[in-house]
Amino acid sequence: MKYLIKKLPPHYLSKLLKSRFKVPELAFSQDFEVKLANDREELEEAYGLLHDCYVGQGLMKPEPSGLRCTLFSLLPETATIVVKYKNKTVGTASLIKDSRMGLPSDKDYLPQNDQLRMSGKRLIEVSSLAVAKEFRSKGHAVSLLLMKYIYHYSLMMGGDDLVITIHPRAEVFYKALMAFKRQGPIVSYDYVDGALAIYMNVSITSKKVLTELGASFRNDDFKRNMALWFVSYMDERFIFPKFAKGQVVTAVLTPELIEYFYVNKTKQIQKFNTNEKRVFFEMLVHYFGEAEISRFKEFYEGFQLREYRVTVDLPASVEIEGNFHIFKIVDLSPSGAYFSPPKGIKTCINKGQSINVRFQIADKSFEFTGEVMWSKHTNIFSNSTGFGVRFNETSLALKDKLRTLDNFQDTQKAA
């Protein structure tokens, strides 16, 4: 029977998947907990589960550490999600926020990612999915819990589109049940030991996509409709970090955890190329300060580290030549910011213009003067436009506020 189902044309297989979809009762068990891994034990369980699953599926060779740790799982802004059943990790996935380090899929699908970036999309890559063997035959309960958390936390992170690379045989599942669309060819993907892969993406901010997905199931029961499952039935088993106003990322990995996993356990940090090391340590300096990362000095000695910009979602009042506008700050550092205007606003921003800007982070207000250093377009603003500003003075107070805002432990305490 399974052989015959696999031979169905994709259109009919998609209909069959939708008609047979049902959230299993196991997914409602109070023995589950879904959260971000935020200590050494939880991260070790997640990396260990991922290692064992990937080795078992031929996606990597066994590592002496018994852990799968990559450059991207090391980044402070990467979110490692765990599903725990009776306090044991039985599922995991990672959300990798686009940054100056790029995304894992850039190696084979850079044109596809760049096309989304140029249209103003903020990308988050879903990676490192793994489910414990004993739960794979139980109606996808763990996978459904993971995908529900991924959807909500990606929105909290300020993402517009999710991107993912999967084996071609999983394409119809992601397309039918989650509205992912394939972009680009089949490749031999080095990230998983040369296994075949395709690239897919989906908008998570488009109401149209979610509405059309929900309507395609022809069922208003959230247990039989993936779109309704995403947006409904959220209980105390789903644990999210509390974000301050304007915050969209939080650093989970501390210098101690990075040293444990990537210097002592796996030696992964030694595999970075020069550019990867430079960007990585710029991120660490921003989040934790130079004193805290001095333990890694042998790896970045001699590098000229630049200031790292933090992804935010902050409204700002901008005065240009006596005219006031409300823009959104998309990324921010103590010495400058990238501004994105509301869609449809017609205005003209030119390189060299002086501006005054006011905004608020949590309970503190900031005001700066600055100069427009570049502008993508000078006529009609849309999601694909924006401009960069260098402040006339670097603010230590802003630097401290951004660092506190991004620290996971401080965020949890504030909550």
N, C-alpha and C positions, 0 to 999 in steps of 0.2 A: 504493500500500500504506500509506504513512504517513497519507494522508487517511482511509482506512478505520479505521486504528488510533485516530486521534483521535476518531472518531465512536463508539467503543465506550463503553458505560456505565462510570462510574468503577469499579464493583466488578470488572468483567471486565478493565478496563485495569490495575487494581492487581494482579490475579492474573498477567496477562501480564508486567508489569514484574518481578515476583518470580521468575517461571519463567525469564526471559531474563537475569536479573542475573548478571553475572560480572565480577570484578575483572580488568581487562586485564593482560597480561604487562608492558606498559610501566610499570605502577604499581610494579613490583618492581625497576625499573632502578636501579642504584647511582649513576647520574648525577643522581638527584634528591636534594634536601636540603630538609627542612621545618623552619622555625624562626621565632622572633620577629625581626622587623626591629629592629635595635638600633643602627644608625648612619645617617648622612645619606644615604649612597649607597643603602642598601637601602630606606629610607623613600621616597626620591625615585623609585626604580624602582617601588615599590608604588603610590604616588600617581599616577605617570604612567601605569601600566598601567590603573589604575581609571579615570582620566580618558579614556583612549582608548577603552576598552570602553564606558563610559557614553555618550560622544559618538556612537560608532558605533551604539548601540542606541536613540538618541534620548532618553536618560534625563537629559541635561544639555546645556547649550550650551557650546561650547568656551571655555576660559579662556586668557588670554594666557600664563599660567605653564605651561600644559600639565599641570597637576596638579589632582586633586580632593582638596581638604582641607576638612573640615567642623569645626564646633564639637566634635563628639564624637570625631573622630580626633585632635583636639588634646589631649584630656584625658590627664594623665600616666598614669592607670591603664588606658587603652585599649591593648589588645594588637593589633598589626598583624602578622598571620602572612604569611609569604611561602613559596612553593614555588619552589625554584630548580632549573633544569635546566642542567647544565654551567655553573654559576655565573651563569646569567641568570634573572631573576625572570619566571616564566611563570604564576604564580597568586598571588592575595592575598585575604585576608578580615580583617575586624576583629571583635574581641570587646569589647563595650562593657559594662562592669560598672555595674549600677544604683548611683546615687549621688544626692546632693542636686541634681545637674544633671538627673536623670531619664534617660530613654531617648529615642532618635529616634521610636519608635513611640508615645510618650505623646501626641503631637499629635493623632493620629486614633484611638488605641486606649487611652486612659487608663483607662477603666472595666475593660478586660480586664487591663491590667497591675496596677491597684490591687487587683483581686480576688485575684490571685496574691500580691501583697505582703501583703494582709491575712491570708492563710492561712499567712504565715511564709516564703514562698518567696523565695530570693535569685535575682534575675534577671540573666541575661547576654544581651544582644542580639547576634545574628549579623548583621553588616552589611558593606557594601562588598565583596561577592564579585565577583571578576573572574578570568577565565582568558584567556591569550593566544590569539589567533585560531587560530594554527597547532596548538593542542592541543585545540580544542573538538570535533574530530571523531575523537578518538583514545580512544574508549571511556570518557570521563569520568575518565581516570587522575588528572589534576591535581585535579579536584573531589573525588575519593575520598580523596586524600592530605590535602587541606584539611579535609574533614569528620572524618577520623580524628584529626587534630591538634586540631581544635576540640573534639571530645568529651573528649579527655584533659585538655587545658589548661583547659577550663571547670570540670572537677572540681577541678583544682589551685587554681583561683581561688575555690573555695568555692561555686560556683553550684549551684542546685537545678533550675532550669528554663532552657532556651534559648527565646528568642522570636525571631521573624523575620517580616519583611514581604516578600512575594514576589508576582510576577504570578500572577493566578488560574490561568493555564494550567499553572503548575508545581505546583499543589496536590497532584495525584495522585502525583507523583514523591516529594515530601517525606512525604506520608502513607504511601505504600506501602513505601518503602525506609527511612525513618527514624522512623516512628511519630509524626510531627508531627500535631497536631489543629488544625483551623481554629476560630477564635473570632471572631465579629463579621462585619460586612458588607464588601462590596467598596467601596473608597474611591478617590478620585483623590488620589494621594500626592504632596504638595508636595516631599518629600525627594528625589524622583527626577523632578522637572519635571512633576508631574501625571499620571504613568503610573498605570494601575490597579494596585491592590495588595490583598492579603488578609493577615490576621494569623494566625500559627500558633505553637503552643508545644509543647514536649515536656519531660517530666521526665527528667533525666539521672541522678538518684540512685535512681530506682525500679527495683529488680530485676525487678519484675513486668512493667514496660514492656519492658525489654530481653529478658526471657525470652519474652514473647509475640511480640515482633518476630522473634526468632530462630526460634521454632517455626513462624511463618507462612511461612517460606521452604521448609520441608520438605526441608532439605538441611544436612548436618553439615560440608560442606566450606567453610572460611572464605572461599574465593574465590567461592562461590555464595550466601553468606549475609551480609547487611549487618551484622547484630548481631555475628556472629563476627569480621567484618572490623574492627569497631570495637575489640574487646577483645583480639584476638590479633595476632600477627606485628608486634611492635614492634622495630625495629632501630636501628642507629646513625644512620640518615638523619633520624630524628626527634629534634630537639635541643630540650630543655626547660630553662628556668632552674631552678636548685636553690633550693628554698625552705627557710628556717629553720622550726623548730617554731612552729606557730601562724600562719605567714604565708600569705596567700591572694592578695595583689596585689603588684605590683611596678611602680614608675614607670620607664618606658622613655624617654619624651621628656625631655630635659634643657632648661634655660633656653636654652642655645645653639641647640638644634634647634628649639625653639618660636619663637625670634626669627627664625631662618633661614626657616622655612616659613610662619609666620603673620603676620610683620611685614614681612619683606623680599620674599619670593616672591609671596605671595597677598593680603596685606592683610586676611586673614580676621578677624583680631582686632578690626578696626574695625567689623565687622558685628554684634558681640555686643550684646545689650541690657544694661541696667544690672544686672539680677539675674544674668545669665550671667557678666558680668565679675566680679561680687562672688564668686560661688561658685568660679569658675575661679581667681582669685587667692588665695582662701583655701586651695585645694588646693596651689597653687604654694608658698605660704609654708610650709605643713606639710612638703612634700617637700624643699624646697631652702633654706628660710630667707629672711628679708627681704633680707639683703645680696645674695643671688644673684639675686633678682628685681627689684632696684632699677632695672634696665634698662627695665622696663615701667611705671615709676612714672606716666608721663603717662596711662596707661590706667586706673589705679585710684586716682589721687590724690583724696582726699576721701572715700573709702569707709571704712566701719567694718567691718573684716574680723573674722569670728568664727573660733573655733577649729574646725579640721576633724577629723572623726572617721575613723579608719582601719578598714576591714573586716578582721577577724581571725577565727580559729577556735581559741580558747584555753579549756581547762578551768580552772575557778577554784573554790577552796574559799570558800564564803560562810557566815559566821556571823551569824545573825539571832536575837536574844533567846535566846542560849545554845544554839540548834540549828544544826547544821552541814549544809550541802547542797553538792552539786557541780553547778554551773551552767556554761553555756558563754558566754563573752564573744563577742558578735557584732560589735560595733564599739567602738573604744577611742580615747580621747584622754588627754592628760596630766591632765585635770581631771574625767574621768567615763567611764562605760561603759554599754553596753546589754547586759543579761544575758538569755539564753534558757534555760529549764529543760529537762531531759530530758522527752521525751514520756511522759505518763501519771502524772507525779509530782503528788500532791495536797499543796498547801501554800498558805499565805496571805501575800502580800506587799502591804503597804499603803503608800501615800504617807506620808512623814514618818518611817518606821522607820529606825533606825540599823543599819548593817551593818559587818562587818569582812570584807575580801576579800584573798585571797592567790592569786597566779598567777605563772607563769614565762614569760619570753620568751627563747628561745635559752638562753644560759647565765646569765641574770640573774633573780633572784627579786624580786618586788615585793609590798608589803603596804600596804593603805590602809584607813582608816575613811571612811565616807561616809553619805549620806542618800538614801533612795529618793525621787526627785522625781516619778515617775509609775509607774503599773502598768496594763497593758492589761486584765488580769483579776485577780481576787483569790481564785479558788477552784481550779479544775482547770487545770493547765498542760498545754498541748499545743504544737505547733509554731507556733501563732498567738499565743502569749502571750509576755510578757516584761516587764521593768521597767528603768527608767533610774535610774542612780545618779550623784550628784555627789560627788566626793571632797572631803574637808575641806581638803586641801592639793593644790596643783598641783605635779606632779613634773617637774623639768627632766631628771632622769635618764631617766624614761619617755619624755619628748619626744625626747631624743637617740636612745634605743633604737628608737622607732617610725620615726624618720626614716631611720636606718641600715637598718632592716629592710626598708623599702620601696624603697630605692634599687637600681635594676637592676644598675648596675656593681658596687656593693659586694656584692650578692648573688652575682654571678658570681665575684668574687674569693674570697669565702668558700667557694664550692663547690670 
